[in-house]
Amino acid sequence: MGDKVRGSPSLPELPSPQLSQSSQNSQTSQTSHHPSPPRAPSLPDLPSPQPSQSSQNSQTSQTSQTSHHPSPPIMIYLNDDITSLDLAAALQQLPQWRREQALRYRHEIDRKLNAAAYMLLWQGLKAGYGLEAPPELALLPGGKPYLKGHPDIHFNLSHCPKAALCAIAGVPVGADIESIRPYNPQLARRVLSEAEVEQVESSPSPDIVFARLWTMKESLLKLTGEGIRRDLKSVLVNTSARFATTINTARGYVFTVCTEQ
C-alpha cells in the first residue's frame, strides 16, 4: 500500500529501482487501481517491478493486464538503438507525408526518432493485425492520433533522446517514454503534488522515481487525449487507470503504458 500522508492522497508505492545491466534486464511493473475509502483520494499502488521481455534493437513485448475483466494483450515495440538507424533507408520506407514530417526536424536525431516511431507502429500492425499498407493517421479534435479505417485498433507513440516507443492494443492506450535526468526540485514542485514531491525526495533514486511519476502522468493524459493542458499535480488522483512501467537504467530511460480499468 502507499505511504499515508495526513491530509494528502496516498501515493503509489514505488520500490527502490534495481540497476539493470543491459536492455535484457529492464524492469517492468504493472498496477491496477483499487478504490480508496470515501473522502480519501488516492493514486494507484505499484507493485515491485518484474523483468520485462526485450531484445537488442527493435524490442517487442506483450503485456497482459491482470484484471477481473480480461482485456486484449498490449503489444509494446521499442527501439533503443536509435543512433544505429539508417536514416536514409528509413525515410525511403516511409509514406510521403511522414517522410516530409520527419524532414521538418532540424536535428538528425529527431528525424531518426520520428521515423523510428512510425516504423514501430507499422511493424506492430503487420505482426499483430496483418496490415501491410503504411498506416494512415489522423487527429481527433483534442489532437490524439488515430488509425484511419480501423477504429478497433488503438495505439500511442512516444520518443525521447534515448529511444522510440509504440504501444498497440484493442483498447484505448497511452504511452510515454522519458530519459532519466538529474532530479530538478524546481520542476518537480511545478508538476507534482506535495505528497508526490515528498515521495520522490525520500527515495534513494529521486531521478528515477520522478521519471516514473512523470511517465505515468503523461501516459494517462495521452490515453484520455487531454495532453498536458490540465493541472499536472492532480493527474493521478482518483484515477482508475492501469499502468505498466519499465525502468532501464543501463540505457537511461523509463517508460509507462497506460490503459483504462
C-alpha positions in Angstrom: 0.0 0.0 0.0 1.1 3.6 -0.5 2.6 5.6 2.3 0.0 7.7 4.0 0.4 11.4 4.5 -2.1 13.1 6.8 -4.4 15.3 4.8 -2.8 14.2 1.5 -3.7 11.5 -1.1 -2.0 8.1 -0.8 0.8 7.7 -3.3 1.9 4.8 -5.5 4.4 2.8 -3.6 7.5 3.0 -5.8 10.1 0.4 -5.0 13.8 1.3 -4.9 14.8 0.6 -8.5 17.4 -2.1 -9.0 20.2 -1.3 -11.5 19.7 -3.1 -14.8 22.9 -4.3 -16.5 21.5 -4.3 -20.1 18.4 -3.9 -22.1 17.6 -7.5 -21.3 17.4 -6.6 -17.6 14.9 -3.7 -17.8 12.3 -3.9 -15.2 8.5 -3.8 -15.7 5.8 -3.3 -13.1 2.0 -3.5 -13.6 -0.6 -2.0 -11.5 -4.3 -1.6 -11.1 -6.1 1.0 -9.0 -8.2 -0.2 -6.1 -11.0 2.2 -5.0 -10.0 4.2 -1.9 -12.2 4.9 1.1 -14.6 7.8 0.8 -13.0 11.3 1.2 -9.5 9.8 0.7 -8.4 10.5 -2.8 -5.7 8.0 -3.9 -3.2 7.2 -6.5 -2.6 3.7 -7.9 -0.5 1.3 -5.9 2.5 0.0 -7.8 4.0 -3.4 -7.0 7.7 -4.2 -7.3 8.9 -4.3 -10.9 9.1 -7.6 -12.7 11.5 -8.4 -15.5 10.3 -7.3 -18.9 10.8 -9.1 -22.2 13.1 -7.3 -24.6 15.6 -7.7 -27.4 18.5 -5.7 -28.6 17.2 -3.3 -31.2 13.5 -3.3 -32.0 12.1 -4.8 -28.9 8.6 -6.4 -28.7 6.8 -7.5 -25.6 3.2 -8.4 -24.8 1.8 -7.2 -21.5 -1.3 -8.9 -20.3 -3.0 -6.7 -17.7 -4.1 -8.7 -14.6 -7.7 -7.8 -14.0 -11.0 -9.4 -13.1 -12.1 -8.4 -16.6 -9.9 -9.9 -19.3 -8.6 -7.4 -21.8 -6.6 -7.8 -25.1 -2.9 -8.0 -24.8 -0.9 -4.8 -25.3 1.9 -5.0 -27.9 4.9 -2.9 -27.0 7.5 -2.1 -29.6 10.7 -0.3 -28.6 13.8 0.8 -30.4 16.5 1.9 -28.0 19.4 1.8 -30.6 18.4 5.0 -32.4 22.0 6.0 -33.3 22.3 2.9 -35.4 19.2 3.6 -37.5 20.0 4.2 -41.2 18.0 7.4 -41.7 18.2 7.5 -45.4 16.9 3.9 -45.7 14.2 4.5 -43.1 13.0 7.6 -45.0 12.7 5.7 -48.2 10.3 3.3 -46.5 8.0 6.0 -45.1 5.0 7.3 -46.9 5.5 10.8 -48.3 3.5 12.6 -45.6 5.5 11.0 -42.8 8.8 11.5 -44.6 8.1 15.2 -45.1 7.1 15.4 -41.4 10.4 13.8 -40.3 12.5 16.1 -42.5 10.9 19.2 -40.9 13.0 18.4 -37.8 16.4 20.3 -37.8 18.5 17.7 -36.0 19.2 14.3 -37.3 18.4 12.5 -34.0 14.9 14.0 -34.1 14.4 12.8 -37.7 15.5 9.4 -36.7 13.1 9.3 -33.7 10.2 10.4 -35.8 10.9 7.8 -38.4 11.6 5.0 -35.9 8.3 5.6 -34.0 6.3 5.3 -37.2 8.2 2.2 -38.3 7.5 0.6 -35.0 3.8 1.2 -35.5 3.9 -0.2 -39.0 5.8 -3.2 -37.7 3.3 -3.8 -35.0 0.3 -3.5 -37.3 1.8 -6.0 -39.7 2.7 -8.5 -36.9 -0.4 -8.2 -34.8 -3.1 -7.3 -37.3 -1.8 -8.4 -40.7 -2.0 -4.8 -42.1 0.6 -4.5 -44.9 -0.1 -0.9 -46.1 1.6 2.0 -44.4 -0.7 3.2 -41.6 -2.6 6.4 -42.4 -3.1 8.6 -39.3 -5.5 11.4 -38.4 -6.1 13.5 -35.4 -9.1 13.6 -33.0 -10.4 17.1 -32.0 -8.1 17.1 -28.9 -5.1 16.2 -31.0 -4.8 12.5 -30.2 -3.8 10.5 -33.3 -5.8 7.5 -34.5 -5.6 4.9 -37.3 -7.9 5.8 -40.2 -10.2 2.9 -41.2 -9.5 0.8 -38.1 -11.5 2.2 -35.1 -10.9 -1.1 -33.2 -7.1 -0.7 -33.2 -5.6 1.8 -30.7 -2.0 3.0 -30.5 0.2 5.6 -28.9 3.7 6.7 -29.9 6.4 8.4 -27.8 10.1 9.1 -28.0 12.9 10.6 -26.0 16.5 11.1 -27.0 17.3 7.6 -25.9 14.5 5.6 -27.6 11.3 5.4 -29.6 8.2 3.6 -28.3 4.9 2.3 -29.7 2.0 0.7 -27.9 -0.8 -1.1 -29.8 -3.9 -2.5 -28.2 -7.6 -3.4 -28.8 -8.5 -0.8 -26.1 -7.5 2.9 -25.7 -3.9 3.2 -24.7 -1.4 5.8 -23.7 2.4 5.6 -23.7 5.2 7.8 -22.6 9.0 7.3 -22.5 11.5 9.7 -20.9 15.2 9.9 -20.4 16.4 9.6 -16.8 17.8 13.0 -16.0 19.2 14.5 -12.8 16.4 15.4 -10.4 15.2 19.0 -10.6 13.4 20.1 -7.4 12.0 23.3 -9.1 10.5 21.3 -11.9 9.1 18.7 -9.5 7.3 21.3 -7.5 5.6 22.6 -10.7 4.3 19.3 -11.8 4.0 17.0 -8.7 1.7 17.3 -5.7 3.3 17.9 -2.3 2.8 14.2 -1.4 4.5 13.2 -4.7 7.4 15.5 -4.1 7.8 14.1 -0.6 7.9 10.6 -2.0 10.4 11.4 -4.7 12.7 13.2 -2.3 12.6 10.5 0.3 13.6 7.9 -2.3 17.3 6.8 -2.8 16.8 7.3 -6.5 14.7 10.6 -6.9 15.7 10.9 -10.6 14.1 7.5 -11.4 11.0 8.0 -9.2 10.4 11.4 -10.7 10.7 9.9 -14.2 8.3 7.2 -13.3 5.7 9.5 -12.0 6.1 11.8 -14.9 5.6 9.0 -17.5 2.5 7.8 -15.5 1.0 11.3 -15.7 1.8 11.8 -19.4 0.7 8.4 -20.5 -2.6 8.9 -18.8 -3.1 12.3 -20.4 -2.3 10.8 -23.8 -4.7 8.0 -23.1 -7.5 10.4 -22.5 -6.4 12.8 -25.2 -6.2 15.7 -22.8 -2.5 16.3 -23.3 -0.7 18.5 -20.7 -3.4 21.2 -20.7 -4.8 20.1 -17.3 -3.3 20.6 -13.8 -0.4 18.1 -13.7 -0.3 17.9 -9.9 -3.7 16.2 -9.7 -3.5 13.9 -12.7 -3.1 10.7 -10.8 -5.6 11.4 -8.0 -8.6 9.1 -8.0 -7.6 7.5 -11.4 -9.0 4.1 -12.2 -6.4 3.6 -15.0 -3.8 0.8 -15.1 -0.1 1.3 -15.6 2.8 -0.8 -16.6 6.2 0.8 -16.1 9.6 -0.3 -17.4 12.8 1.1 -15.9 16.0 0.6 -17.8 18.9 2.3 -16.0 21.5 0.8 -18.3 20.0 2.6 -21.3 18.9 5.5 -19.3 15.1 5.7 -19.8 11.8 4.9 -18.2 8.5 4.3 -20.0 4.9 3.7 -18.9 2.0 2.3 -20.8 -1.5 3.1 -19.5 -4.9 1.6 -20.2 -8.4 2.2 -18.8 -9.6 0.0 -15.9 
